Every structure is written in structure tokens, then in C-alpha cells.
Amino acid sequence: MDKKAKKRLDIINKKLQMLRPRLAGSREQADDAEELQQLENEISSLQAEAAELKAS
């Protein structure tokens, strides 16, 4: 894994650390279903990108 991929993976992990608590809070206070879906989609896409980077 080159430096660029490592840096991108670090950024993805930081974003995931911020998004997971927001998702948990959004699930507890289900005011906006669209926000919940958006957070779930963003987390899944970041996880997929992280898996792709780790595989390369």
C-alpha cells in the first residue's frame, strides 16, 4: 500500500469514527428518516472503499 492509499484510509477511518455516533443518535431520535438513510449510505460506501484499499 502506498502513501496515498494509507492517507486515504486514515481519512476514511476518521470519517467513520465521526459518522457512527451520529448514526446511533439518529436511530434513537428518528425525526428524519432521510438523514438516517443518508448516514447509512455514506457509512456503507466508506466501508466499501476502505475494504477496496486494504485489498490492494
KOLGU-4560 file (N, C-alpha, C; in nm, 3 decimals, padded with zeros to 5 digits):
<recs>
<n_xx: 00.085 n_yy: -00.117 n_zz: 00.000 ca_xx: 00.000 ca_yy: 00.000 ca_zz: 00.000 c_xx: 00.090 c_yy: 00.124 c_zz: 00.000 mol: A seq: 1 type: MET>
<n_xx: 00.064 n_yy: 00.216 n_zz: -00.091 ca_xx: 00.147 ca_yy: 00.335 ca_zz: -00.100 c_xx: 00.099 c_yy: 00.443 c_zz: -00.002 mol: A seq: 2 type: ASP>
<n_xx: 00.173 n_yy: 00.553 n_zz: 00.002 ca_xx: 00.143 ca_yy: 00.660 ca_zz: 00.097 c_xx: 00.005 c_yy: 00.721 c_zz: 00.073 mol: A seq: 3 type: LYS>
<n_xx: -00.030 n_yy: 00.737 n_zz: -00.052 ca_xx: -00.158 ca_yy: 00.798 ca_zz: -00.087 c_xx: -00.275 c_yy: 00.712 c_zz: -00.038 mol: A seq: 4 type: LYS>
<n_xx: -00.264 n_yy: 00.582 n_zz: -00.056 ca_xx: -00.370 ca_yy: 00.491 ca_zz: -00.012 c_xx: -00.378 c_yy: 00.488 c_zz: 00.140 mol: A seq: 5 type: ALA>
<n_xx: -00.264 n_yy: 00.491 n_zz: 00.208 ca_xx: -00.264 ca_yy: 00.493 ca_zz: 00.354 c_xx: -00.331 c_yy: 00.620 c_zz: 00.407 mol: A seq: 6 type: LYS>
<n_xx: -00.299 n_yy: 00.731 n_zz: 00.344 ca_xx: -00.358 ca_yy: 00.858 ca_zz: 00.386 c_xx: -00.509 c_yy: 00.856 c_zz: 00.364 mol: A seq: 7 type: LYS>
<n_xx: -00.553 n_yy: 00.805 n_zz: 00.251 ca_xx: -00.696 ca_yy: 00.796 ca_zz: 00.223 c_xx: -00.766 c_yy: 00.704 c_zz: 00.323 mol: A seq: 8 type: ARG>
<n_xx: -00.702 n_yy: 00.595 n_zz: 00.359 ca_xx: -00.757 ca_yy: 00.502 ca_zz: 00.456 c_xx: -00.768 c_yy: 00.569 c_zz: 00.593 mol: A seq: 9 type: LEU>
<n_xx: -00.669 n_yy: 00.648 n_zz: 00.630 ca_xx: -00.676 ca_yy: 00.721 ca_zz: 00.757 c_xx: -00.793 c_yy: 00.819 c_zz: 00.758 mol: A seq: 10 type: ASP>
<n_xx: -00.812 n_yy: 00.888 n_zz: 00.647 ca_xx: -00.922 ca_yy: 00.984 ca_zz: 00.636 c_xx: -01.056 c_yy: 00.913 c_zz: 00.645 mol: A seq: 11 type: ILE>
<n_xx: -01.068 n_yy: 00.799 n_zz: 00.579 ca_xx: -01.192 ca_yy: 00.721 ca_zz: 00.582 c_xx: -01.221 c_yy: 00.676 c_zz: 00.725 mol: A seq: 12 type: ILE>
<n_xx: -01.119 n_yy: 00.627 n_zz: 00.795 ca_xx: -01.140 ca_yy: 00.581 ca_zz: 00.932 c_xx: -01.183 c_yy: 00.695 c_zz: 01.023 mol: A seq: 13 type: ASN>
<n_xx: -01.126 n_yy: 00.813 n_zz: 01.005 ca_xx: -01.166 ca_yy: 00.928 ca_zz: 01.086 c_xx: -01.311 c_yy: 00.966 c_zz: 01.059 mol: A seq: 14 type: LYS>
<n_xx: -01.350 n_yy: 00.965 n_zz: 00.931 ca_xx: -01.488 ca_yy: 00.996 ca_zz: 00.896 c_xx: -01.585 c_yy: 00.894 c_zz: 00.956 mol: A seq: 15 type: LYS>
<n_xx: -01.546 n_yy: 00.767 n_zz: 00.951 ca_xx: -01.631 ca_yy: 00.662 ca_zz: 01.007 c_xx: -01.646 c_yy: 00.679 c_zz: 01.158 mol: A seq: 16 type: LEU>
<n_xx: -01.539 n_yy: 00.718 n_zz: 01.226 ca_xx: -01.546 ca_yy: 00.741 ca_zz: 01.370 c_xx: -01.643 c_yy: 00.854 c_zz: 01.404 mol: A seq: 17 type: GLN>
<n_xx: -01.654 n_yy: 00.953 n_zz: 01.317 ca_xx: -01.747 ca_yy: 01.063 ca_zz: 01.340 c_xx: -01.890 c_yy: 01.026 c_zz: 01.301 mol: A seq: 18 type: MET>
<n_xx: -01.906 n_yy: 00.945 n_zz: 01.198 ca_xx: -02.039 ca_yy: 00.913 ca_zz: 01.148 c_xx: -02.112 c_yy: 00.809 c_zz: 01.232 mol: A seq: 19 type: LEU>
<n_xx: -02.041 n_yy: 00.714 n_zz: 01.287 ca_xx: -02.107 ca_yy: 00.607 ca_zz: 01.363 c_xx: -02.187 c_yy: 00.659 c_zz: 01.483 mol: A seq: 20 type: ARG>
<n_xx: -02.131 n_yy: 00.750 n_zz: 01.566 ca_xx: -02.213 ca_yy: 00.804 ca_zz: 01.675 c_xx: -02.333 c_yy: 00.886 c_zz: 01.625 mol: A seq: 21 type: PRO>
<n_xx: -02.314 n_yy: 00.957 n_zz: 01.513 ca_xx: -02.425 ca_yy: 01.032 ca_zz: 01.456 c_xx: -02.536 c_yy: 00.938 c_zz: 01.411 mol: A seq: 22 type: ARG>
<n_xx: -02.498 n_yy: 00.824 n_zz: 01.354 ca_xx: -02.596 ca_yy: 00.726 ca_zz: 01.311 c_xx: -02.671 c_yy: 00.669 c_zz: 01.431 mol: A seq: 23 type: LEU>
<n_xx: -02.598 n_yy: 00.638 n_zz: 01.536 ca_xx: -02.662 ca_yy: 00.585 ca_zz: 01.657 c_xx: -02.760 c_yy: 00.687 c_zz: 01.715 mol: A seq: 24 type: ALA>
<n_xx: -02.721 n_yy: 00.813 n_zz: 01.719 ca_xx: -02.809 ca_yy: 00.917 ca_zz: 01.768 c_xx: -02.930 c_yy: 00.936 c_zz: 01.680 mol: A seq: 25 type: GLY>
<n_xx: -02.910 n_yy: 00.925 n_zz: 01.552 ca_xx: -03.020 ca_yy: 00.940 ca_zz: 01.457 c_xx: -03.119 c_yy: 00.825 c_zz: 01.470 mol: A seq: 26 type: SER>
<n_xx: -03.069 n_yy: 00.707 n_zz: 01.501 ca_xx: -03.158 ca_yy: 00.592 ca_zz: 01.521 c_xx: -03.241 c_yy: 00.609 c_zz: 01.648 mol: A seq: 27 type: ARG>
<n_xx: -03.181 n_yy: 00.664 n_zz: 01.752 ca_xx: -03.254 ca_yy: 00.686 ca_zz: 01.877 c_xx: -03.362 c_yy: 00.792 c_zz: 01.861 mol: A seq: 28 type: GLU>
<n_xx: -03.328 n_yy: 00.897 n_zz: 01.789 ca_xx: -03.421 ca_yy: 01.008 ca_zz: 01.769 c_xx: -03.456 c_yy: 01.011 c_zz: 01.621 mol: A seq: 29 type: GLN>
<n_xx: -03.549 n_yy: 00.930 n_zz: 01.583 ca_xx: -03.584 ca_yy: 00.910 ca_zz: 01.443 c_xx: -03.678 c_yy: 01.019 c_zz: 01.392 mol: A seq: 30 type: ALA>
<n_xx: -03.630 n_yy: 01.143 n_zz: 01.392 ca_xx: -03.711 ca_yy: 01.254 ca_zz: 01.341 c_xx: -03.710 c_yy: 01.257 c_zz: 01.189 mol: A seq: 31 type: ASP>
<n_xx: -03.593 n_yy: 01.231 n_zz: 01.133 ca_xx: -03.576 ca_yy: 01.245 ca_zz: 00.989 c_xx: -03.525 c_yy: 01.112 c_zz: 00.931 mol: A seq: 32 type: ASP>
<n_xx: -03.614 n_yy: 01.040 n_zz: 00.867 ca_xx: -03.576 ca_yy: 00.910 ca_zz: 00.810 c_xx: -03.477 c_yy: 00.928 c_zz: 00.695 mol: A seq: 33 type: ALA>
<n_xx: -03.487 n_yy: 01.039 n_zz: 00.626 ca_xx: -03.395 ca_yy: 01.064 ca_zz: 00.514 c_xx: -03.252 c_yy: 01.080 c_zz: 00.563 mol: A seq: 34 type: GLU>
<n_xx: -03.233 n_yy: 01.147 n_zz: 00.676 ca_xx: -03.100 ca_yy: 01.164 ca_zz: 00.733 c_xx: -03.042 c_yy: 01.029 c_zz: 00.774 mol: A seq: 35 type: GLU>
<n_xx: -03.125 n_yy: 00.946 n_zz: 00.832 ca_xx: -03.083 ca_yy: 00.811 ca_zz: 00.873 c_xx: -03.035 c_yy: 00.732 c_zz: 00.753 mol: A seq: 36 type: LEU>
<n_xx: -03.111 n_yy: 00.735 n_zz: 00.646 ca_xx: -03.075 ca_yy: 00.662 ca_zz: 00.524 c_xx: -02.946 c_yy: 00.718 c_zz: 00.464 mol: A seq: 37 type: GLN>
<n_xx: -02.931 n_yy: 00.850 n_zz: 00.466 ca_xx: -02.812 ca_yy: 00.914 ca_zz: 00.411 c_xx: -02.688 c_yy: 00.872 c_zz: 00.490 mol: A seq: 38 type: GLN>
<n_xx: -02.698 n_yy: 00.871 n_zz: 00.622 ca_xx: -02.584 ca_yy: 00.830 ca_zz: 00.705 c_xx: -02.548 c_yy: 00.684 c_zz: 00.680 mol: A seq: 39 type: LEU>
<n_xx: -02.649 n_yy: 00.597 n_zz: 00.671 ca_xx: -02.623 ca_yy: 00.456 ca_zz: 00.644 c_xx: -02.555 c_yy: 00.437 c_zz: 00.509 mol: A seq: 40 type: GLU>
<n_xx: -02.600 n_yy: 00.510 n_zz: 00.408 ca_xx: -02.540 ca_yy: 00.500 ca_zz: 00.274 c_xx: -02.396 c_yy: 00.548 c_zz: 00.275 mol: A seq: 41 type: ASN>
<n_xx: -02.371 n_yy: 00.660 n_zz: 00.343 ca_xx: -02.236 ca_yy: 00.715 ca_zz: 00.347 c_xx: -02.141 c_yy: 00.620 c_zz: 00.420 mol: A seq: 42 type: GLU>
<n_xx: -02.186 n_yy: 00.562 n_zz: 00.530 ca_xx: -02.103 ca_yy: 00.468 ca_zz: 00.604 c_xx: -02.073 c_yy: 00.344 c_zz: 00.521 mol: A seq: 43 type: ILE>
<n_xx: -02.174 n_yy: 00.292 n_zz: 00.454 ca_xx: -02.151 ca_yy: 00.171 ca_zz: 00.374 c_xx: -02.057 c_yy: 00.198 c_zz: 00.257 mol: A seq: 44 type: SER>
<n_xx: -02.068 n_yy: 00.315 n_zz: 00.195 ca_xx: -01.978 ca_yy: 00.346 ca_zz: 00.084 c_xx: -01.835 c_yy: 00.366 c_zz: 00.133 mol: A seq: 45 type: SER>
<n_xx: -01.818 n_yy: 00.428 n_zz: 00.250 ca_xx: -01.684 ca_yy: 00.445 ca_zz: 00.305 c_xx: -01.623 c_yy: 00.311 c_zz: 00.345 mol: A seq: 46 type: LEU>
<n_xx: -01.705 n_yy: 00.223 n_zz: 00.401 ca_xx: -01.655 ca_yy: 00.090 ca_zz: 00.438 c_xx: -01.614 c_yy: 00.011 c_zz: 00.314 mol: A seq: 47 type: GLN>
<n_xx: -01.690 n_yy: 00.024 n_zz: 00.207 ca_xx: -01.655 ca_yy: -00.046 ca_zz: 00.083 c_xx: -01.525 c_yy: 00.008 c_zz: 00.026 mol: A seq: 48 type: ALA>
<n_xx: -01.508 n_yy: 00.139 n_zz: 00.030 ca_xx: -01.384 ca_yy: 00.199 ca_zz: -00.021 c_xx: -01.265 c_yy: 00.156 c_zz: 00.064 mol: A seq: 49 type: GLU>
<n_xx: -01.283 n_yy: 00.150 n_zz: 00.197 ca_xx: -01.176 ca_yy: 00.106 ca_zz: 00.286 c_xx: -01.138 c_yy: -00.040 c_zz: 00.257 mol: A seq: 50 type: ALA>
<n_xx: -01.236 n_yy: -00.123 n_zz: 00.236 ca_xx: -01.209 ca_yy: -00.264 ca_zz: 00.205 c_xx: -01.133 c_yy: -00.276 c_zz: 00.073 mol: A seq: 51 type: ALA>
<n_xx: -01.169 n_yy: -00.194 n_zz: -00.023 ca_xx: -01.102 ca_yy: -00.196 ca_zz: -00.154 c_xx: -00.956 c_yy: -00.151 c_zz: -00.139 mol: A seq: 52 type: GLU>
<n_xx: -00.933 n_yy: -00.049 n_zz: -00.058 ca_xx: -00.796 ca_yy: -00.001 ca_zz: -00.036 c_xx: -00.713 c_yy: -00.106 c_zz: 00.037 mol: A seq: 53 type: LEU>
<n_xx: -00.771 n_yy: -00.173 n_zz: 00.133 ca_xx: -00.698 ca_yy: -00.275 ca_zz: 00.208 c_xx: -00.663 c_yy: -00.394 c_zz: 00.120 mol: A seq: 54 type: LYS>
<n_xx: -00.749 n_yy: -00.424 n_zz: 00.025 ca_xx: -00.726 ca_yy: -00.539 ca_zz: -00.064 c_xx: -00.615 c_yy: -00.511 c_zz: -00.164 mol: A seq: 55 type: ALA>
<n_xx: -00.590 n_yy: -00.386 n_zz: -00.194 ca_xx: -00.489 ca_yy: -00.355 ca_zz: -00.296 c_xx: -00.349 c_yy: -00.346 c_zz: -00.240 mol: A seq: 56 type: SER>
</recs>
